[in-house]
């Protein structure tokens, strides 16, 4: 259990951020417009976490460091060129360095995890429960107890908040049929600064796992981990879009579009906690993760919408519209389960990518056969990684799609207008229980086998397949809410 070393275990800190933005629009010619600007931000941290001498002596990091006064410049420029001057052919684009909202929660961890605010006591065995919070066990009350500080959170004093360079180029053209407008657009982004987490309490043991990945050991057993927040400049994303749109005319409006995307990064940083951002990032080397597919990548997406307004010349007009979306599933990774302290000694098996044996002679398989394992690997879409460690997010869940329907009825009132609306989400599921199902891999990872150590006679690794041998086992979970039809009735009064 964990308890506070302070009678008032509340961590407070102040943040000051100064920002300045200037921009202008220059009409270079009657059909050429240039937009440009510069944003300037700088965060300051008047407070600092506590200094832990033991961390500094054993790991060489100061727990009271903060990235104070780091300037963030965000220049950008864009253009719009009406090629013919008639609004029928438009070329547009731009480039800039962009910053998002500053995620101060990542730095808040340092104030509560310097190793001085809390203490964690760990003990295994039959331990009687004590309900009285003022009479809990102490470190000397239990045999074999391990007394450890809470995990340490530290930050690179030169840490900079995430920024990306992004360039776009788009072309819009009025087509000669039915007033249609065609659009083609490309967007490319690459990382200037992104987030990288490392465990500074780990050091290379000099040994490797059977598949070649490094094995670590703790530097200081008093720390459960020392999670270091720093930067990487690796990662990029590309998006291409084609769109055909029918602008509103005679009550009709609609579009159809296709988008292709590729996104690569070092860490998706999906958590507010330092330890979670590190331990749930699958990698061959957890302290030096490779660039791989982002868990948020949408590789293919098809969207379409159509709307028509009946009685549009009347105050009793009715609008009927539909929106269709179909896209490729979320990426997922294969992990090799194991017992503490994990196959690479880092203490966690949530980030150990799976090695796919090249042949049946390479490993010893229990609770199944090599053919069972490879059948599972094939179903998971990882057949190309035979004899390799599977990359992070190298496969993805099935495609999913939904159709949403909207009905809006205008009702005239003496002093305004009422609009009665009905929205039905996942409309086709109303008639077919299997339609509109959203399938995904829970937490973005699945484990085909459990590492059960090495065989005493041959020295080969042992893979326990567990339930993989069941051909009926479904890799994917169903999102119960989004896979059902839902309806919403609304009423709006405008005056």
C-alpha positions in Angstrom: 0.0 0.0 0.0 1.0 3.6 -0.4 0.8 6.3 2.2 1.7 10.0 2.3 4.8 11.2 4.2 3.0 14.6 4.8 0.0 15.4 6.8 -1.3 17.4 3.9 -0.6 15.2 0.8 -1.8 17.7 -1.8 0.6 18.9 -4.5 0.1 22.4 -5.8 2.2 24.3 -8.3 1.8 27.5 -10.4 2.3 27.9 -14.1 2.6 31.1 -16.1 2.4 31.2 -19.8 3.0 34.3 -21.9 1.8 34.4 -25.5 1.9 36.9 -28.3 0.4 36.5 -31.8 0.6 38.8 -34.8 -0.7 38.2 -38.3 -1.7 39.9 -41.5 -3.4 39.3 -44.8 -1.8 40.7 -48.0 -3.8 40.8 -51.2 -0.9 40.5 -53.6 -3.2 40.7 -56.6 -6.9 40.7 -57.1 -6.9 36.9 -57.3 -3.9 36.1 -55.0 -4.1 36.4 -51.2 -1.3 35.7 -48.7 -1.8 35.1 -45.0 1.1 35.0 -42.6 1.7 35.2 -38.9 3.9 34.4 -36.0 2.9 33.1 -32.6 5.2 33.2 -29.6 4.7 31.3 -26.3 6.9 30.9 -23.3 5.9 28.9 -20.1 7.3 29.7 -16.7 7.2 27.5 -13.6 7.6 29.6 -10.4 7.5 26.5 -8.3 9.8 23.4 -8.3 9.4 19.9 -7.0 11.4 18.7 -4.0 15.0 17.8 -4.5 15.8 14.1 -3.7 19.4 13.6 -2.9 19.3 9.8 -3.3 18.0 10.1 -6.9 20.8 12.5 -7.7 23.5 10.4 -6.1 22.4 7.1 -7.7 20.9 8.2 -11.0 22.4 11.6 -11.7 19.1 13.4 -12.2 17.7 16.3 -10.2 14.1 15.9 -9.2 13.6 19.7 -8.9 14.5 20.5 -12.5 11.8 22.1 -14.6 11.9 23.3 -18.2 11.5 26.9 -17.3 11.4 29.7 -19.9 11.5 27.6 -23.1 10.5 29.7 -26.0 8.1 28.3 -28.6 8.1 30.1 -32.0 5.2 29.2 -34.3 5.6 30.9 -37.7 3.1 30.1 -40.5 2.3 31.3 -44.0 -0.6 30.4 -46.4 -1.8 31.4 -49.8 -5.0 31.3 -51.9 -4.8 31.7 -55.7 -7.9 32.0 -57.8 -6.2 30.9 -61.0 -8.7 32.2 -63.5 -10.1 35.0 -61.4 -13.6 33.5 -61.8 -13.8 31.3 -58.7 -13.6 28.1 -60.8 -10.0 27.0 -60.2 -8.4 27.5 -56.8 -4.9 26.6 -55.6 -4.3 26.9 -51.9 -1.8 25.8 -49.4 0.6 26.8 -46.6 3.3 25.8 -44.2 3.9 26.4 -40.5 5.2 25.3 -37.2 2.3 24.5 -34.9 1.9 24.0 -31.2 -1.2 22.5 -29.4 -2.5 23.2 -26.0 0.2 22.9 -23.4 -0.2 19.6 -21.5 0.9 20.6 -18.0 -0.4 17.4 -16.6 2.8 15.7 -17.7 4.8 18.0 -15.5 2.4 17.8 -12.6 3.6 14.2 -12.0 7.0 15.5 -10.9 5.5 17.4 -8.0 4.0 14.2 -6.5 6.7 11.8 -7.5 10.0 13.1 -6.3 10.2 10.1 -4.0 9.8 12.2 -0.8 6.0 12.7 -0.7 4.9 9.1 -0.5 6.1 5.7 0.5 5.0 2.3 -0.9 5.2 -0.9 1.1 5.0 -4.2 -0.7 4.5 -7.6 0.9 3.4 -11.0 -0.4 1.6 -13.7 1.5 -1.4 -13.9 3.8 -1.8 -10.5 5.3 -4.7 -9.7 7.7 -6.8 -6.7 6.7 -6.8 -3.8 9.1 -9.7 -1.4 8.7 -8.3 1.4 11.0 -6.4 3.8 8.7 -4.4 5.0 11.7 -3.1 1.5 12.6 -1.7 0.2 9.4 1.4 -2.0 9.1 4.8 -0.5 9.2 7.9 -1.7 7.4 9.0 -3.7 10.4 5.6 -5.4 11.0 5.7 -7.9 8.2 8.3 -10.5 7.3 9.8 -10.2 3.8 8.4 -6.8 3.3 9.9 -4.6 0.6 10.0 -0.9 1.5 10.2 1.3 -1.6 9.6 4.9 -2.5 6.9 5.7 -4.9 8.1 5.8 -8.5 10.2 8.8 -9.4 9.1 11.2 -12.1 11.8 13.6 -13.5 11.9 15.9 -16.5 14.7 17.0 -18.9 15.4 20.7 -18.0 15.6 21.2 -21.8 12.3 19.6 -22.5 10.1 21.4 -25.0 6.4 20.9 -25.5 5.3 19.2 -28.7 5.5 21.0 -32.0 5.1 19.9 -35.6 5.9 21.3 -39.0 2.9 21.0 -41.4 2.5 21.8 -45.0 -0.6 21.5 -47.2 -1.5 21.9 -50.8 -5.0 21.8 -52.2 -6.7 22.3 -55.5 -10.4 23.0 -56.0 -12.0 22.9 -59.4 -15.5 23.6 -60.6 -16.5 20.7 -62.9 -18.6 21.1 -66.0 -21.3 18.7 -64.7 -24.3 19.7 -62.4 -22.2 22.4 -60.6 -20.0 19.8 -59.0 -16.7 20.9 -57.2 -13.8 18.5 -57.1 -11.0 18.8 -54.5 -7.6 17.2 -54.1 -5.5 17.9 -51.1 -2.3 16.7 -49.5 -1.0 17.4 -46.0 2.4 16.4 -44.7 3.6 16.8 -41.1 6.8 16.0 -39.4 7.9 16.2 -35.8 9.9 19.1 -34.5 9.5 18.1 -30.9 7.5 15.2 -29.5 7.4 13.3 -26.2 9.7 10.5 -25.2 9.6 8.7 -21.9 12.5 6.6 -20.5 13.1 4.7 -17.3 16.3 6.2 -15.9 16.4 3.5 -13.2 17.2 0.8 -15.7 20.6 -0.1 -17.0 21.7 -2.7 -19.6 22.6 -6.0 -17.8 24.9 -7.1 -20.6 22.6 -10.0 -21.5 20.0 -10.4 -24.3 16.8 -12.3 -24.6 16.8 -15.3 -27.0 15.4 -13.0 -29.8 18.2 -10.4 -29.4 16.4 -7.7 -27.4 18.4 -6.2 -24.5 17.7 -7.3 -20.9 17.7 -4.6 -18.2 18.3 -4.5 -14.4 17.4 -1.9 -11.8 20.0 0.6 -10.7 18.5 1.4 -7.4 16.1 -1.2 -5.8 14.6 1.4 -3.7 12.8 2.9 -6.7 10.0 1.2 -8.6 11.0 3.3 -11.6 12.4 6.7 -12.5 10.4 7.9 -15.5 12.2 10.6 -17.4 10.3 13.0 -19.7 12.3 14.3 -22.6 12.0 14.9 -26.4 12.3 13.1 -29.7 12.4 14.6 -33.2 11.2 11.5 -34.9 7.7 10.9 -36.4 5.7 12.1 -39.4 2.3 11.9 -41.0 0.9 12.1 -44.6 -2.8 12.5 -45.5 -4.3 12.6 -49.0 -7.9 13.5 -49.7 -10.1 13.4 -52.8 -13.6 15.0 -52.6 -16.5 15.5 -54.9 -19.1 18.0 -53.6 -22.5 19.2 -54.8 -23.0 22.7 -53.4 -26.5 23.5 -52.2 -28.9 24.0 -55.1 -32.6 23.6 -55.5 -32.8 21.9 -52.1 -30.0 19.4 -52.8 -26.5 19.2 -51.2 -24.1 16.4 -50.8 -20.5 15.1 -51.1 -18.4 11.9 -51.3 -14.8 11.7 -50.2 -11.9 9.3 -49.8 -9.0 9.9 -47.5 -5.7 8.0 -47.1 -3.5 8.4 -44.1 -0.2 7.2 -42.7 1.1 8.3 -39.3 4.2 7.3 -37.5 5.5 8.2 -34.0 7.6 7.0 -31.1 4.9 7.1 -28.4 1.1 7.8 -28.5 1.3 9.3 -25.0 -2.3 8.4 -24.2 -2.1 8.8 -20.4 -1.7 11.6 -17.9 0.7 9.4 -15.9 4.4 9.0 -16.7 4.6 5.3 -15.8 1.6 4.5 -18.0 3.0 6.4 -21.0 6.2 4.3 -20.7 4.9 0.9 -19.7 2.1 0.8 -22.3 4.3 1.7 -25.3 5.2 -1.6 -27.0 8.9 -1.7 -28.1 11.8 -4.0 -28.6 13.8 -1.7 -26.3 11.5 0.2 -23.9 14.1 3.0 -23.3 14.8 3.4 -27.1 11.5 2.8 -28.8 11.5 2.7 -32.6 9.3 4.9 -34.9 6.3 2.8 -35.8 2.6 3.2 -36.8 0.6 5.4 -34.5 -2.3 3.8 -32.7 -4.5 6.7 -34.0 -3.7 6.1 -37.7 -6.7 5.9 -40.0 -5.3 4.4 -43.2 -8.5 4.5 -45.3 -11.7 6.4 -44.9 -14.7 6.8 -47.1 -17.4 9.4 -46.2 -20.5 10.5 -48.0 -23.5 12.7 -47.2 -26.6 13.8 -48.9 -29.4 16.1 -47.9 -32.6 17.4 -49.4 -35.1 20.0 -48.2 -38.7 19.5 -49.1 -41.2 22.4 -49.3 -38.2 24.8 -49.1 -40.4 27.7 -50.1 -42.7 27.0 -47.2 -42.3 27.8 -43.5 -43.1 24.1 -43.0 -40.0 22.8 -44.8 -38.6 19.4 -44.0 -34.9 18.4 -44.3 -33.8 14.8 -44.7 -30.1 13.9 -44.7 -27.8 11.0 -44.2 -24.2 10.6 -43.4 -22.1 7.5 -44.2 -18.7 6.7 -42.8 -16.6 3.6 -43.4 -13.0 3.3 -42.4 -10.2 0.9 -41.7 -9.9 -0.4 -38.1 -7.5 0.8 -35.4 -3.9 -0.7 -35.4 -2.9 -3.2 -32.7 0.3 -4.9 -31.5 1.2 -8.5 -30.5 2.7 -8.9 -27.0 4.6 -11.8 -25.3 3.1 -12.3 -21.9 5.4 -13.3 -19.0 5.7 -13.3 -15.3 7.5 -10.6 -13.2 10.0 -9.1 -13.9 9.2 -9.7 -17.6 11.3 -11.0 -20.4 13.6 -8.0 -20.6 13.8 -7.2 -16.8 12.0 -3.9 -16.9 9.2 -5.2 -14.6 6.4 -5.0 -17.0 5.0 -7.3 -19.8 2.6 -4.6 -21.2 5.3 -3.4 -23.7 7.1 -6.7 -24.8 6.5 -7.2 -28.5 6.0 -10.7 -29.7 8.7 -12.7 -31.4 7.2 -15.0 -34.1 9.4 -18.2 -34.3 10.7 -19.0 -37.8 10.1 -22.7 -37.3 8.7 -25.3 -35.0 12.3 -26.2 -33.9 13.1 -22.8 -32.6 10.8 -22.9 -29.6 9.0 -25.5 -27.5 5.2 -25.1 -27.5 2.9 -26.4 -24.8 -0.9 -26.4 -24.7 -1.0 -26.4 -28.5 1.1 -26.8 -31.6 3.3 -24.6 -33.8 0.6 -24.8 -36.5 -2.0 -23.5 -34.0 0.3 -20.5 -33.2 0.9 -19.7 -36.9 -2.8 -20.0 -37.7 -3.4 -17.4 -35.0 -0.6 -15.2 -36.3 -2.1 -15.4 -39.8 -5.5 -14.4 -38.5 -4.0 -11.5 -36.7 -2.3 -10.2 -39.9 1.3 -10.7 -38.8 2.3 -13.4 -41.2 5.1 -11.3 -42.7 7.0 -11.2 -39.4 7.9 -14.9 -39.3 11.4 -15.1 -37.6 11.1 -11.5 -36.4 9.9 -9.4 -33.5 6.5 -8.0 -34.6 6.5 -4.2 -35.0 4.2 -2.0 -33.0 0.8 -1.6 -34.5 1.7 -3.5 -37.7 -1.8 -4.9 -38.1 -5.3 -3.5 -37.6 -8.8 -4.4 -36.7 -11.5 -4.9 -39.4 -13.1 -2.1 -41.3 -16.2 -0.6 -39.6 -18.9 1.7 -40.9 -22.1 3.4 -39.9 -25.0 5.3 -41.5 -26.6 8.2 -39.6 -29.9 9.7 -40.6 -31.3 13.2 -39.7 -34.8 14.6 -40.1 -35.6 18.2 -39.3 -39.1 19.6 -39.4 -39.7 23.4 -39.3 -42.8 24.6 -37.4 -43.7 28.3 -37.7 -44.5 30.2 -34.5 -46.0 33.7 -34.0 -42.7 35.0 -32.6 -40.1 32.7 -34.1 -39.8 29.2 -35.3 -39.6 25.7 -33.9 -37.5 22.9 -35.3 -38.3 19.3 -34.4 -35.3 17.0 -35.1 -34.8 13.3 -35.1 -31.3 11.8 -35.3 -30.8 8.0 -35.7 -27.2 6.9 -35.3 -26.1 3.6 -36.9 -29.4 3.5 -38.7 -28.9 0.1 -40.5 -28.5 -1.6 -37.1 -32.1 -0.8 -36.5 -33.0 -3.5 -39.1 -29.9 -5.8 -38.9 -28.2 -6.7 -35.6 -24.9 -7.4 -37.4 -24.9 -4.1 -39.3 -22.7 -1.2 -38.1 -20.6 -3.2 -35.7 -17.4 -1.5 -34.5 -14.7 -4.1 -33.7 -11.4 -3.4 -32.1 -8.6 -4.9 -30.0 -8.9 -4.1 -26.3 -6.2 -1.7 -25.2 -4.6 -2.1 -28.7 -2.7 -5.3 -27.8 -3.2 -9.0 -28.0 -1.0 -11.9 -26.7 -0.7 -15.1 -28.7 1.4 -16.9 -26.0 2.9 -16.8 -22.5 6.7 -17.1 -22.1 7.1 -20.0 -19.6 10.9 -19.9 -19.3 13.5 -22.1 -20.9 13.5 -25.9 -21.3 16.1 -27.5 -19.0 17.3 -30.1 -21.6 17.5 -28.0 -24.8 17.6 -24.4 -23.5 14.9 -23.4 -25.9 12.3 -20.9 -25.0 8.8 -22.3 -24.0 5.7 -20.7 -25.4 2.4 -21.6 -23.7 -0.4 -21.0 -26.1 -3.2 -21.0 -23.6 -6.5 -20.3 -25.5 -4.8 -19.6 -28.9 -5.6 -23.2 -30.0 -9.3 -22.4 -30.0 -10.1 -21.6 -33.6 -13.3 -19.9 -32.5 -11.5 -17.4 -30.4 -12.3 -13.9 -31.7 -9.4 -11.5 -31.7 -11.6 -8.5 -31.5 -14.0 -7.0 -29.1 -17.3 -5.3 -30.0 -18.0 -1.7 -29.0 -21.4 -2.2 -27.4 -22.4 1.4 -27.5 -21.3 2.4 -31.0 -22.4 -0.9 -32.5 -26.0 -0.3 -31.5 -28.6 2.1 -33.1 -29.4 5.1 -31.0 -32.0 7.8 -31.5 -32.1 11.4 -30.3 -35.2 13.6 -30.4 -34.6 17.4 -30.2 -36.6 20.6 -30.2 -35.1 24.0 -30.9 -36.8 27.4 -30.7 -35.4 30.3 -32.7 -36.6 33.9 -32.4 
